[in-house]
Amino acid sequence: MSVSVGSPSGRVEAKPRGLHAFEFGILALDIVLLLYGIQSGALRGESVVDLTAWVLLISAAGLIPVPSGRGVYLGLDLPLVLGAGFVFGPFTGGLLALLGVLDIRELKREIQFGRALFNRAQVSLSAMLGSWAFHATGGNLESLTAALLPGLMAILADALLNYSLVSAYWRIKSQRPWLQVIRDMRLGSASSFAVAYLCFGFLGVLVGAAYRGWGIAGVLAFTAPVALARQAFHERHMLERADRRIQDKDEALRDVETQILSERRDERMALAGELHDEVLPPLFKVHLMGQVLRQDLSRGRLLELDDDLPELLSATEAAQGAIRDLVRDLRRSQLGPGGLAETVRLLASQLEGAGSSKISLDFQPIQASHLTQLLAYQVVREALTNASRHSKASCIEVRIRQEEGLVRLSVKDDGIGFDPATVNRSQHFGLQLIAERVEAARGTVVIDSQLGHGTTISAILPPDV
C-alpha cells in the first residue's frame, strides 16, 4: 500500500521551482544505490524467470491504485514489494520495485514522465530500507515467529521513508501544511488506517514465505488476498467520500442559513434607507404643515389657511407617492427597493464604510427575471465579501452587463491572489456553493486567480432563471 503522487483529475500542472531538483535527486540516489548493489553481486545466482515473474506480479498489483486524497494514491503492490525484499535482499528487491512498480495513470498519460520516475524511485528506496531493516533485525522466512518482529520493523521503515518522500513532494508542490498533506495519504481515521496498513504490509512476510515454500506459484496464490484488500480499501474510500460529501452539505446548509440572514439584513438596510430618504421627508413636511394649520386656527388667521392648506395637501400626496413607489419596488424585486444595482451599491457602501478597499461599480441596465437578479447579487456579494476580507487589494471592480441576452458580471481585485487548487473546501466553500447554484441555473462561473496577481470571478447567467 505504498503511496504515490499524481495530478488531481489527471491535469498536467506546472511544477514550482525546486520540485525538479527533488525528483532528480531521489531518482539519482536510487540509481546509485542499485548500481552499487549490482556491482557487489546482489543478482548472482537468481533465476531470471522468477525475477521476471516478480516484476510482472508487482506491475499487475500496481494497476489498481486506490485514491486517498488530492493527488495521492495508495498502491496495492506493498506486500509483493516487501516480499521480494525479504526473499532477495535490499538491492534485488529495490531493483524489482523500480522495474515493476507501475501506475495505470502512466499508461493513460495522466502523470508526467518525471513524476512517474519519482514514484518508482521512492518506492524502490522504501523497499530497500524495509528489506534492510528486516535482515538487520534477524528476519528469517523459515519461521513466521522469527519473522514477526523483523517484519514489523520492515513495514515501519518502508512506510516512514515512503510517506516522508511523498509528503515532502506535495509540500513543495502545493505549499500546504505538513499535517494536511499527511491526512490526504490515509483512508479513514489514523488509528484504523495504521492497523490496516500494518496487517496489509505483514502480507509481505507471508508472500516471502510462500515463495520459499512453493516458488512463484506461492506468490501468485497471494494475489487473491491483495485483490480482496483492494476492494475493501476502495469501498472504504467510497464511504469516506460519501461521508465527506454529507459533511460538506451540512456545512453548506449552515452557510446558506448565514447568507439568508445576511441577505435579509441587507434588505432591511435597503428598506430603511429608502424609508429615510424618500418617505420620511414628505411625512415630516405633512407634520410641519399640520402644525402650521393648527397655529392658524388657534390664532384665528383663517385667511392664511388658503395659502397653507395646498402645501399640506401637496406634502400628503408626496408621502403617498413615496410609499406607493416603495411598495411597488418591493413587489417587483426580491432584492428590495431599487433592485440589483441599488442593492449592490448599498453593499459596496457598507463594505467601504467597514474599512474595505475602494470599490468601483460599472453597471448597465439589465432585463432579467427576479431570480436571475437575486442569483447575480449572491455571486457579487460572495466575491465582494471575500475580496474585502482576504485579498488585501487597493481596488475592487464590479461590472454587470447584459450581452446577447445573457447577464455577465465580474468582480476583479488587484490583491494577493490565491491558488484555487489548494483551497481547503471543508472550511472555505462559499464560492463552491455559489458555483453550484449558478450551474444549477444553467450558468457558468470562472475563478481566475494566481498568487500575487489578483483574482477575477466571472459569471454568465441566463436571463430567465
N, C-alpha and C positions, 0 to 999 in steps of 0.2 A: 504494500500500500504506500509506495513511495509517492511523494508529491512532486509535481512538475508545474511549469509555468506555461501559459498560453495567452492568446488575445481574447478579451471578452467579446462574445458574439462573433468571433472569427475576424475581427478587424485587424488590419495591418497598421500598427501605430509607430509614430516617430519615437526614437529612443533618446532619453536625456543623456547629457554628457556624463561620461563615466561608466555607462552601462556596457558599452562595447568592450572597454578595458576589463571590466569584471567578468564578462563572458569569456573573453580570450584568456584571461588569467586562470580561470577554473579549467578550461579545456587544456591549456598548456601544462598545467600541473598534473592533470590526469594522464596525459600522453607521456610525460617524462617518467612518471612512476611506472606505467605499463611497460615502457621500453626498458627500464631498469629491470623489471621483473622478468621480461622475456630474455634479456641478456644473461640473467642469472640462472636461467634454466627452468623457469616455472612451468613451461609447457612440455617438458621432456616426459615421454612415456604415456602421454594422454592420447586417448582414441579420438581421431579426427571425426569419426562418425558420431560418437557420443557428444563431443563438443558442439558439432553442428546441430544435433538434436536439441541440446540445451538452448542454443541460440534461437531456434525456431519456436520452442515452447515459451521462452521468455517473450519473444515478439508477439506470439498469439495472445498471451495474457495481457500485454500492454495495449492491445487493440480495443479493449473495453474499459476505458477510464471512467471514473465517476467524478463529475464536477462537484466541488465542495464549496466554492466561493468565487469571488470576482477574479477570473483568470487563473484559478488554481485548480488542479485536477489530482485526484488520487488514482495512481496506477495500481493494478492488482497483480503486478509481477513480483512483489516483495518476497513471498515465500520461495519462488524459484531463484531469484537473485541471491537471497541469503543461502538457500540450499546449495547453490553452485559454489559459493564462497566456503561453506563448511566442508564440502567434498574436496575441492581442488586447491584451496588456499586463496589468499588475498589477491594475488596478481592475476591468476587464471580467472577467478571469479569476477574481478574487475573488468577484465577483457571481455568476458561473456556478457557482462552488463552493458558495456559500451557498444558491442556489436548487436546485442539482442534487444535492448530496450527500444521499443517502437511505439509511436503515438499515432493514432488514427488521424489526428489533425495534420501530421506531416504529409500523409497521402492526399489529404484534401487541400493541402497548401494553405491551411489556416494559420500556421505559425511560420515565422521566418526561419531561414536555414541556420543562422547563428543561434537563435533561441533553441532550435532542435538539438544542435550540438551541445549547447549548455546543459539541456535536460539530460542527455545521455552521459555527459561527463560528470555531473554532480551525482547522478545515481551510481555511476561506476566508482567514484571516490567513496561514497557512503557504503557501498558493498564491500570495498576493500577494508575500510575501517571496521565494519561489522565482522568480517571474516578474521581480521587480525585480533579483535577482541575475543572472539570465540576460541581461537587456537592459543592465544596468550594466557587464557584462564583455564587451560587444560580441557578444552572441549573434546569429547570422544563420541562419535556417532554409533559406536558399537554398544553403548549403554545409554538409554534415554535418561536414566537417573544422573549419570555423569555429564550429560549434555544440557541438563535443565538450567543450571546457573550460568554456564558459559553462553547458552543460547539467549538467556535474558540479557546478559551483558552485550551480546552482539546486536540484539534488537535495539537496545537503548543507544548504543554507539551509532548505529546506522541512522536511527531516527534523529538523533541530535545533529549530526552533520547534514543530513538531508534537509531537515526543516530550517537549519541555520542558513544554508546556502540559498534556499528558495525564498525565505523571508527577507534575506539581505537583498536579493534580486528585486523583489517587489517593493522593498523600502526605497531603493534607489529609483525604481521605475515610477512609483506613484506618489512618493513623498508622504505616504500615510503613516500614522503612528505604528510602532512595532506591534503593540498588542492587537490592533485592528487587523494587521496583516496576518498574525498568527491565528486569530479567530477564524479567518477565512480558510484556513487549512485543516479544519476539522468538521466532523458531522455531529450534530447534537451537542450535549454538554461535554465539558472537558473530561470529567471522570469516566463517563460511559465510553467516550471515544478512546481514551487511553487503554481501558480494559480490552475493547475490541481490537485495537491496534496490536497490543501485546499477544493476544490469542492468535490473531491472524499471522503475526510475524513468527510465532513459535511453530507454525506450519513448516517453516523453513527447516527446522530440525527434523521433522518427520519426512520431509521431501528428501533431505540428505540421507537419512537412514534407509528410506525406501530404495534409493539408488544403490546404496551399498548392498542391499539385500537382493534386489531384483533387477538391477540395471535401469536402463532408460524406461522400461515398461513400468517400473515402480513410480517414476516421476510422472509419467503420463497418467497413471491412476489418480494422482492428486490434482489433476486439472478439474475434476468434478467438484471437490470442496471449494476450489478457487472460484468456479462459476457460481456456486451457491452463495459464496461470500459476496461476489459482485452484485447478485440480485438483492441480497439483504442490504448492502450499502446503498444501492440505487433506491430501494424503497424508503430507506431512512432519509436519503436526500430529498425525495419527493415529499415525504411527510414534513420535513423541516421547511421546505419551500412553502408548502400549504400553510403551515403554522405561521411562517413569516408574513405571508400574504394576509392572513387573518389579523395579525397584529398591526400590519400597515393599514388595513381597512379600519380597524378600531381607532388608530391614531388619526386617520383621515377624517373619520366621523367627528372626532373631538375637534379637529381643526376646522371642520365645516361649521360646527356649533359656534366656535370662537369667531369665525368670519361672519356668520349670520348676525351675531351680537354686535360685531364691529360695524357691519353694514347698516344695521338698524340705527346704531348711534350716528353714523354719517347722515342717514336720512333725517333723524331728529335734528341734527345740527343744521342741515339744509333747510328744513321746515322752520326752525327757529329763526334762521337768518332771513328767510322770506317774510315771515310774520313781522320781524323787526323792521325790515327795510320798506315793505310795501303796504302792510296793513296797519301797523301802529301809528304812522304819521297821520293818515286821514282820520283815524279814530280819535287821536289826540286833538285834531282840529275840530271834530264834532263836539268833543268835550269842551274845548275852549269856547266855541261859538255858543254852546248851551249856557255857559257861564255869562257870556256877554248878553244874551237874550234875557237871562234871569235878572241881571242888573238893570237892563232897560225896563223890565216890567216893575221891578221893585222901586225904581225911581220915577216911574210914570212917564218915561220917554217913549211913548207909544209910536211916535212918528219915526223913530230910528229903527223900529222893528222891520220896516220895509227895506231898509238897507242891509240889516244884519241877517235876516231870515234867508235870503238867497244863498249867502255864504254857508249857512248851516246845511241847507239842502244840497249844495254842491259838495261839501265835505262828506255828507252822508252817502251821496252817490259814489264818490271816490272810494270810500271804505267798502261799500257793497261791491264795487267793481274789482277791487283788490282781492277781496275774499273769494269772489266768483272765479277770478283768474287762477287763484291759488288752488281752489278745489278742482278746476278743470285740468290744471297741470298734474295734480296728484292722480287723478283718474286716468290721464293719458300716459303717464310714465311710471314704471316701477322704481325708478331712481329718485323719485321725489320731484319737487318743482325745479324747472329748468332743464330736466333731462340729463343726458350723458355729459354734455360739455360743462354745464354748471356744476354738476356733482364732482367731476374730475378737478375743476378749478378750485372748488372748496377743499377737496382732499389735498391738492398741492399747496394751498394756502396754509392748511393745518400743519403739514409736514415742514414747510419752511418756517412756520412760527415755532415749531418744536426744535429748531436748530438744524434742519436738513440742508442739503446742498441747494443751490439755486435751481429752480425747476422752470424750464421754458415750455410753453404749450403752443402747439400748432394744430388747430382744428379746422376741419371743413364740415359743413352741414352734411349729415348722412340721413338716408331714408332706410330705416331698418325696423324690424319688429321690436317690441319691448324686451323680449327675451334676448335678442341679439345685443341690444344696448346694455342690458344687465350683464351679460357674459363679457362684453368688451370692457365694461367698468371693472369687473372682477380681475381680468387679466392685467389691466393697467394698475389697479390697486395693489395686487401682489408684487408686480415688478417694481413699482414705485417704492413700496414699503421696504422691499429687500435692498434696493439701491440706496435708499436713505439710511438704512441701518448698517449695511455691511460694505458698500462699495468705496467709501471714503472719496467720493467723486466731488469735483468742484462744480460740475454742471450735469443736469439730467434733462434730456429732451424727450418730450412726449408728442407723438404725431398720430393723428387719426384722419384717415382719408376713406373715400368710397370711390373705387375704380372698377369699371366694368361690372357694377352691381355688387361687388364684394367689399366688405368692410376690412380695411387694412390698418393696423395700428402697430406702433413700435415704441419701446421705451429704451433709450440709449444713454449710457453714462460713460464718463471718462475716468472711471475709478481703477481699482487694483485688479479687477477681474478675478476669475477662478477657473478651475478645471472641472467641467461638468461631470467627467467620468469618475472623479474622486469624491463627489458629494456623498455624505452618509445619508442615504434616503430614509433610514429608520428614524432620523432626527430632523431632517430638513426635507419635507415633501410637499411644501406649498406649491412650488412650480410644477411638480409632477401631478399634483391634484388638479391644478388649472389646466395642464396639458390634456389630462384625461377628459375633463369637461368639454374642452374645445373639440377634441377628436370625436367625442360622442355627438357633438353638434355638427359634424361633417366639416370641421375646420382644421387648421394646422397651426402649430406653434413651433418656432425655431429659436433655440437658445444658442447664441454665438458669443463665446467668451474665451479669453486667453489671459493667463497671468500677466499682469502689467499692461494690458491693452484694453481694459474696459469690458463692458457687457452690453449686448443688444438683444432684447427679447422682442420678437416679431410674431404677429398672429394675423391670420386671414380667416374671416368669419363669413358665413353665408348671411344674406340679409333677412332670412325668414326662419330663424331657429324656432 
